[in-house]
Amino acid sequence: MNATRSLAAPRPAGRRPSRGFSGGGGTLALLLPALVPVLVLSVGPLVYGILLAFTDARSGRNSVTSFTGLANVADLLGDSDFWGSFRVGLVWGVSVTVLQFLASLGLALLLDQNLRFRGLARVLALVPWAMPPVVTGLMWRLVYHPDAGLLNALLGTDVDWLNDFSLALPAVIVVGVWTGMPQTTVVLLAGLQGVPKELHEAVSVDGAGTWRRFWNVTLPQLRPVIVAITSLDFVWNINQFSLVYVLTQGGPGGRTRLPMLFAYEEAFRYGFFGYAATLGVAVTLVVLAVLGLYLWRQAREAA
């Protein structure tokens, strides 16, 4: 056999092997199954909501919608109910996010230790995450019940926690922290397991104790994880609706009325869809501004 026949024939100039898809069309075809739901369920409603914010859309079969420009924005800026709900939302969002992070960090540090039944403890830590918000709200309403509640039975009191003007918001914040701890704990635990053990061993050789190891090694290594999860937690918390609605429906006297609850009432109780859309856009812009400032400061500190 001729030895030259065992060699691959030279590829004709200008020809490339076929790969099934060519150019950007093949990439777009592969992305379509993921892009279509995002466009239909996320981008489309977002754009429609922004457009709706500049109209006087109302409920009713015979209602006529017209463009009103910035009239809804002017009404919003002078609405004391909105500013009240916005203050409640900020207190709720910041408090739940900070307390949730601190509690989750402690739990993650505990679950990262070589404990007995550690696997079972990690599973139990995820239980609040697996419960639907409505079920969680109903369960905590029973805990806070003034007559037959577990909390009053333990404390020997008869406090109406969810209807007291000074206690309702702190009581709801406790539920928010309990509900959001699992996902924050899981993320922080994953970050802890990614910290190189060699760094702890190196500072231990230098005589560093537990606190110094945590402050000088663990915390700096967790910084990117902390920034990411606290940012997401703040967005999730300030947009909370179902949990607080089941617990208090925004009462008593608006003490727990979060911005999304206020927008819900304007849209589905009073029928002002255009104004409710303006509320949603305003809250979104404020959240983006707060997150942008927070991430900018974190980036400057890390630089």
Salt bridges, closest charged atoms under 4 A:
GLU265 OE1 - ARG257 NE 3.54
GLU265 OE2 - ARG269 NH1 3.96
GLU301 OE1 - ARG223 NH1 3.70
